[in-house]
Amino acid sequence: MPERRPLTPPTALLRGLPLVLVPLMLLASDFPGEFQVPAWYWMAAMSSAVVFLLGARWPTPVSVALSALAIPMFAAEAWGLSGLVPYLGAVALTEAVMRTRRTDTTVLLAACWAAAVLLGLAAENTPFWRAATAVETVAAVGLPLLLGLYLRAQRDLAAQLRARAAEAEARRAHDAGRVRAAERTALARELHDLTAHHMASIVLRIGAAQHVLADADPRVRGVLEDVRATATGALSDVRRMTVALRDPNLGEVALVEPDAVPAEIEAAVDRLRAAGFAVDSDIDPWIRNLDAIGRLTLLRVVQESVTNVMKHADPAATVGVRAVPRDGGVSVTVTNRRCAERSSSGDGYGLVGMAERVELADGTLDVDAAPDEWRVRVWLPAATTGEPR
């Protein structure tokens, strides 16, 4: 079946070129007092140019029609460039053979064009049965036929090369995905076997210590409970990360449940207060409207910022923690006053890790290190749109 493809602007211009060239060729063939192109020849030539326009959609019928229109023009006495107009049929034959893959259609089109050429030669005043007739027929039919077959073979070869390239690319992507999946599985196994095992052991031992020290000072019990809660939370994080590493679609894994995000942040703020810092917090429940990666990024940014506050902030100053909706997403701001004795250059791996996380979540990170204040501002896009609740 012939291949049909939409015309691009350059192709459409080339296909319409005969509408311009044919009239010019006919006009150039008029010699006053010597030869004038007949009106019927004009009609047949212009009809051929119009029919040629349809070759992209119906190459086979157009080739047959141009072969039929070429018969009277071959038989007529033509002068100059007007004698080239019937050979639009040869161009149509080349295109039709290039587009079809059916042998019977190719034979039919070649036979129609050969019949047109032979009838045109028979109508001339020269003897028909001569060697020149065979040479002209072979040249007029064989050249466009061979050119069409060659172009078809080139198109098929190009299609095969594209298919092979696509197959190779798909194979490379599959192999790369398989390697990444194997690496993720190995990492998840190591994370589970080592880190999770030790964290679980810590939780159990703290539980045992709480049982042994049941009558100890309440402050000691409070510290043990805080350590146990922190270790339990870390163990839950490790388990969630293990699930995420084993799942190839990380974005679909609920690393942090939506309803747990505000509670997790409040827990981080409570740990900051327990460390002796005064905290002014504003945690809007709407921040749950983030995707899995966004929720995890939000929580890790707050946790890293809180850790930095504990390390480098002035305990006598109030720490500000805000997580509120803004511009179709969630804005997180952590501010604190810097302490000269505990100051840091701010070029550690914590900020680098935060920047990488925020970039992966399609958010923005802005860190202001003023002489007496440290401010971390993060914006993360929300998974759903809507008014803040």
BELQUI-V630783 format. One record per pair of residues at least 6 apart in sequence whose ideal C-beta (glycine too) atoms are under 6 Angstrom apart, sorted by the first residue. I is the first residue (numbers start at 1). J is the second residue. Records with the same first field share a line. If there is no record, write none. Layout:
I = J ; J
This chain:
2 = 59 ; 60 ; 99 ; 100
3 = 99
7 = 56
15 = 53
18 = 49 ; 52
19 = 49
22 = 45 ; 49 ; 85
25 = 81 ; 82
26 = 37 ; 82
28 = 81
29 = 37 ; 79 ; 80 ; 81 ; 82
30 = 36 ; 37
35 = 79
37 = 82
41 = 76
44 = 69 ; 72 ; 73
45 = 85
48 = 66 ; 69 ; 88
51 = 62 ; 65
52 = 88
54 = 62
55 = 62 ; 92 ; 95
59 = 95 ; 96 ; 99
60 = 96 ; 105
62 = 92
63 = 92 ; 93 ; 96 ; 109
64 = 112
66 = 88 ; 89 ; 92
67 = 89 ; 112 ; 113 ; 116
70 = 86 ; 89 ; 116
71 = 116 ; 119
73 = 86
74 = 86 ; 120
75 = 120 ; 123
89 = 113
90 = 144
93 = 109 ; 113 ; 144
94 = 144 ; 147 ; 148
96 = 109
97 = 106 ; 148
98 = 148 ; 151 ; 152
110 = 145
113 = 141
114 = 141
117 = 137 ; 140
121 = 133
122 = 128
181 = 248
184 = 245
187 = 245
188 = 242 ; 245 ; 246
191 = 242
192 = 242
195 = 238
196 = 238
199 = 231 ; 234 ; 235
200 = 235
202 = 231
203 = 231 ; 232
206 = 224 ; 227 ; 228
209 = 224
210 = 224
240 = 255
244 = 250 ; 253 ; 255
247 = 253
251 = 292 ; 293
253 = 292
254 = 292
255 = 292 ; 296
256 = 295 ; 296 ; 299
258 = 288
261 = 287 ; 288 ; 295
262 = 283 ; 285
264 = 299
265 = 283 ; 302
268 = 302 ; 303 ; 306
269 = 279 ; 281 ; 321
272 = 279 ; 306
273 = 279
275 = 310
276 = 315
277 = 315 ; 319
278 = 318
279 = 319
280 = 318 ; 320
281 = 321
282 = 322
283 = 323
284 = 324
286 = 325 ; 388 ; 389
287 = 323 ; 330
289 = 382 ; 383 ; 384
290 = 382 ; 383
291 = 383
293 = 361
294 = 361 ; 380
297 = 357 ; 361
298 = 380
300 = 357
301 = 332 ; 354 ; 378
304 = 350 ; 354
305 = 334 ; 376
309 = 319 ; 336
312 = 342 ; 344
313 = 336
314 = 337 ; 339
317 = 337
319 = 336
320 = 335
321 = 334
322 = 333
323 = 332
324 = 331
325 = 388
328 = 382
329 = 379 ; 380 ; 381 ; 382
330 = 380
331 = 379
332 = 378
333 = 377
334 = 376
335 = 375
336 = 374
337 = 373
338 = 372 ; 374
346 = 369
355 = 365
358 = 365 ; 378
361 = 380
362 = 381
363 = 379 ; 380
364 = 379
365 = 378
366 = 377
367 = 376
368 = 375
